[in-house]
Amino acid sequence: MDDIIVLGAGLAGLGFAHENPSARIFEKNQHPGGRAFSCPVDGYFFDQGAHISHTKKEDFRRLICSALDKVNQIKSSNVSNYWKGLWMTYPVQNHLNQLPQNQKVEALIDLVMSHVDQNKNEAVNYLQWCQKQYGNFLTHNFYEVFTQKYWRVEMEQLATDWLGGRLIPSLVPNIIRGAFSSQQEKQTSFNKFYYPKQGGFFAFFESLYSELDIQFNEKAVELDVNKKQITFSSGRKESYDILANSIPLPELINMINPIPASVKQAVEMLRHTKLLCVNMVISKPALTKNHWCYIYDHDIGPARVSFPGNLSAASEQNEVSMLQAEIFRRDNENWDTESLTQDTISQMANMYGFDAQRDVALANSFVVPYAYVISDINRQPLVSYLLSWLREKDVFSMGLYGKWKYVWSDVAYYSGRETANEIKEQLCQV
Ligand SMILES: Cc1cc2nc3c(=O)[nH]c(=O)nc-3n(C[C@H](O)[C@H](O)[C@H](O)COP(=O)(O)OP(=O)(O)OC[C@H]3O[C@@H](n4cnc5c(N)ncnc54)[C@H](O)[C@@H]3O)c2cc1C
């Protein structure tokens, strides 16, 4: 029987194992879950950036919810925008009545003009897409600033292949109605979502790993694609017939020696963001009713703040509020995480009206070295080239970082299953 090794016990590794339980999984951490793992801090669970399940796949929903007794089903998300001291409902274009009169008029004129002017050419980058959908005022004041904080590149550098399920095209009647009266938000793709009542996002998956053959604390450091052998940091060496990879594509390729110059050049052009999560427990109940909030000001470090107690409904019983603020940087940017953490605590205190000295019962921060893959204009052709180079060497890549394309947790899981099936088919043909 062919020996298959899986690198990484995240959700792609989990999906692979569900399809092919005989594969051996090697994981660098001492726990499974990867990006979906929730970090315990003094009895509180903080995810690696805001995580919820808004899956539309019924079998995935059943899989993750059946393992848990208590799931919080949120029927209508409560999401805010914060811009120059104003609190607005997300997404801004559907709630223009919350802008001051002159800015509302400017936003509406630009939006209507962008729809009147529509030339039939497709938007070739994210800037053009936003201008066509929302007009110049909203693009410039909201989407442009947010892109600089969240993606850490300029809008014209981004492609449009990552938008599905994240941003919504404008519905003009909705926008006009929302400019004159408040309306309940129904358009966003995460309006309805699920979250475990206890244990953070990872509680959805924890029990699904219990039967799997996973070798923990095994970090792959070298890959010999000719001998088909992997070396781990412990010194252990393992041979394989086929490798299923879910670790970040640049890390995997940089483990191979030698690599052709064209591969080296391609991998050096891949960009991603890293994330600093600043986690706090505030000794005040019901700090806000929001599930999360997007921040559009440059002078406030975090791009997004979430409230894990409101996701799990724990805040209903608790005397405290949990808060997680997310600060993004590109992989190749320097940062001083200690001073960013301190600044964030003061900025959150100002925004949410607590005392940064007296009311903070717990504060810590952790870094997520791989957060979002940056979908710039180069990404897609570079990744196709790298994935087909790896396939010639019997390395199949899967999941968010293996395929180097942003996907939600359900898609990461199914990417593992699909990869296992692809390998089965290939083996049948031999
Ligand atoms: C900030 C953020 C917010 C998100 N929010 C949501 C959300 O709200 N809803 C949603 O559905 N999805 C969300 N996602 C996406 C979701 O987290 C991912 O799609 C999913 O967890 C990816 O799983 P994966 O298995 O592909 O990758 P990973 O989880 O990264 O798994 C890869 C595994 O490989 C291991 N590994 C790495 N290097 C090595 C090595 N050298 N040797 C051995 N093992 C190694 C890692 O430790 C990890 O366990 C979010 C992602 C991010 C970054």
PDBQT file of the ligand as one rigid body, heavy atoms in Angstrom, charges set to zero:
ROOT
HETATM    1  C1  LIG A 501      -7.576  36.036  10.943  1.00  0.00    +0.000 C 
HETATM    2  C2  LIG A 501      -8.403  34.903  10.386  1.00  0.00    +0.000 A 
HETATM    3  C3  LIG A 501      -9.775  34.869  10.623  1.00  0.00    +0.000 A 
HETATM    4  C4  LIG A 501     -10.547  33.823  10.105  1.00  0.00    +0.000 A 
HETATM    5  N1  LIG A 501     -11.882  33.796  10.360  1.00  0.00    +0.000 NA
HETATM    6  C5  LIG A 501     -12.629  32.768   9.911  1.00  0.00    +0.000 A 
HETATM    7  C6  LIG A 501     -14.028  32.708  10.179  1.00  0.00    +0.000 A 
HETATM    8  O1  LIG A 501     -14.598  33.601  10.816  1.00  0.00    +0.000 OA
HETATM    9  N2  LIG A 501     -14.727  31.629   9.717  1.00  0.00    +0.000 N 
HETATM   10  C7  LIG A 501     -14.152  30.621   9.005  1.00  0.00    +0.000 A 
HETATM   11  O2  LIG A 501     -14.840  29.682   8.620  1.00  0.00    +0.000 OA
HETATM   12  N3  LIG A 501     -12.823  30.662   8.709  1.00  0.00    +0.000 NA
HETATM   13  C8  LIG A 501     -12.047  31.699   9.149  1.00  0.00    +0.000 A 
HETATM   14  N4  LIG A 501     -10.711  31.734   8.861  1.00  0.00    +0.000 N 
HETATM   15  C9  LIG A 501     -10.137  30.681   7.999  1.00  0.00    +0.000 C 
HETATM   16  C10 LIG A 501      -9.800  29.381   8.742  1.00  0.00    +0.000 C 
HETATM   17  O3  LIG A 501      -9.106  29.670   9.936  1.00  0.00    +0.000 OA
HETATM   18  C11 LIG A 501      -8.899  28.538   7.835  1.00  0.00    +0.000 C 
HETATM   19  O4  LIG A 501      -9.501  28.361   6.565  1.00  0.00    +0.000 OA
HETATM   20  C12 LIG A 501      -8.543  27.141   8.357  1.00  0.00    +0.000 C 
HETATM   21  O5  LIG A 501      -8.343  27.119   9.742  1.00  0.00    +0.000 OA
HETATM   22  C13 LIG A 501      -7.282  26.697   7.609  1.00  0.00    +0.000 C 
HETATM   23  O6  LIG A 501      -6.990  25.362   7.875  1.00  0.00    +0.000 OA
HETATM   24  P1  LIG A 501      -5.748  24.667   7.159  1.00  0.00    +0.000 P 
HETATM   25  O7  LIG A 501      -5.691  23.276   7.649  1.00  0.00    +0.000 OA
HETATM   26  O8  LIG A 501      -5.826  24.898   5.702  1.00  0.00    +0.000 OA
HETATM   27  O9  LIG A 501      -4.445  25.476   7.653  1.00  0.00    +0.000 OA
HETATM   28  P2  LIG A 501      -3.819  25.535   9.118  1.00  0.00    +0.000 P 
HETATM   29  O10 LIG A 501      -4.869  25.645  10.114  1.00  0.00    +0.000 OA
HETATM   30  O11 LIG A 501      -2.762  26.584   9.094  1.00  0.00    +0.000 OA
HETATM   31  O12 LIG A 501      -3.122  24.098   9.286  1.00  0.00    +0.000 OA
HETATM   32  C14 LIG A 501      -1.784  23.856   8.942  1.00  0.00    +0.000 C 
HETATM   33  C15 LIG A 501      -1.123  23.069  10.071  1.00  0.00    +0.000 C 
HETATM   34  O13 LIG A 501       0.247  22.831   9.707  1.00  0.00    +0.000 OA
HETATM   35  C16 LIG A 501       1.052  22.943  10.868  1.00  0.00    +0.000 C 
HETATM   36  N5  LIG A 501       2.426  23.232  10.437  1.00  0.00    +0.000 N 
HETATM   37  C17 LIG A 501       2.928  24.393   9.960  1.00  0.00    +0.000 A 
HETATM   38  N6  LIG A 501       4.245  24.264   9.665  1.00  0.00    +0.000 NA
HETATM   39  C18 LIG A 501       4.563  22.981   9.940  1.00  0.00    +0.000 A 
HETATM   40  C19 LIG A 501       5.773  22.232   9.813  1.00  0.00    +0.000 A 
HETATM   41  N7  LIG A 501       6.910  22.772   9.354  1.00  0.00    +0.000 N 
HETATM   42  N8  LIG A 501       5.750  20.914  10.173  1.00  0.00    +0.000 NA
HETATM   43  C20 LIG A 501       4.608  20.331  10.642  1.00  0.00    +0.000 A 
HETATM   44  N9  LIG A 501       3.450  21.005  10.790  1.00  0.00    +0.000 NA
HETATM   45  C21 LIG A 501       3.421  22.317  10.440  1.00  0.00    +0.000 A 
HETATM   46  C22 LIG A 501       0.394  24.094  11.629  1.00  0.00    +0.000 C 
HETATM   47  O14 LIG A 501       0.768  24.079  12.999  1.00  0.00    +0.000 OA
HETATM   48  C23 LIG A 501      -1.091  23.817  11.395  1.00  0.00    +0.000 C 
HETATM   49  O15 LIG A 501      -1.608  22.991  12.409  1.00  0.00    +0.000 OA
HETATM   50  C24 LIG A 501      -9.923  32.789   9.347  1.00  0.00    +0.000 A 
HETATM   51  C25 LIG A 501      -8.544  32.835   9.099  1.00  0.00    +0.000 A 
HETATM   52  C26 LIG A 501      -7.789  33.871   9.603  1.00  0.00    +0.000 A 
HETATM   53  C27 LIG A 501      -6.316  33.908   9.315  1.00  0.00    +0.000 C 
ENDROOT
TORSDOF 0
